[in-house]
Amino acid sequence: MEKRDFDGVAASWDEHPGRVKVAADIAQTIVREVALTSDMEVMDFGCGTGLVSIALQPFVRSVTGVDSSAGMLGIFEAKIARLGLGNVRTQFCDLARGDALSGRYDLVVSAMTLHHVAEIEPLFGQFARITAPGGRLCIADLDLDDGQFHDDNTGVFHFGFDRAALREVFATAGFENVEATDAAEVLKTGRDGKERRFTVFLMTGTKGAAGG
């Protein structure tokens, strides 16, 4: 399936109020569900323009925003400079071309990105590898949506996720105490022309001590 052109939409990404609100709601849910501390090293995978990263950075030691779109990272980097954020940095990483995640993090978060990843099991393996034992993984994404959420499904590999099935992916990758909660909702007209309510969950898990 064709990859979505995130570089082309980067400049106008934050002009969508609904998108900004969902990111804020997800960040607030993470703050509520995870005991963030000032010594935490955090990775935001699929960070886009940094909406979630910037919301989390006051609570932690550092945030590394990782994305495969240079255009998105450029917008994010301009925000970092404008806001004078010394504890936030960006990193380009394109798993589709064979790049791999690196580093060691106390918390890995990913918001509204997983449905753009064709094969999620290998990604969770990488998440497990870079998460410190006892560290947390937080995934926010859509509940099953029948392909109605996006106006254009280019680059969309999953029409939302079944929570029970995703819990199994967490567990297989070595994450324990997996829990899910509602994080946000979006009222919008679906591709079928009908107004619909789409829900976004936050699923969290703790890296087992025996993990990699």
Secondary structure, 3 states (H helix, E strand, C coil): CCCCCHHHHHHHHHHCHHHHHHHHHHHHHHHHHCCCCCCCEEEEECCCCCHHHHHHHHHCCEEEEEECCHHHHHHHHHHHHHHCCCCEEEEECCHHHCCCCCCCEEEEEEECCHHHCCCHHHHHHHHHHHEEEEEEEEEEEEECCCCCCCCCCCCCCCCCECHHHHHHHHHHCCEEEEEEEEEEEEEEECCCCCEEEEEEEEEEEEECCCCC
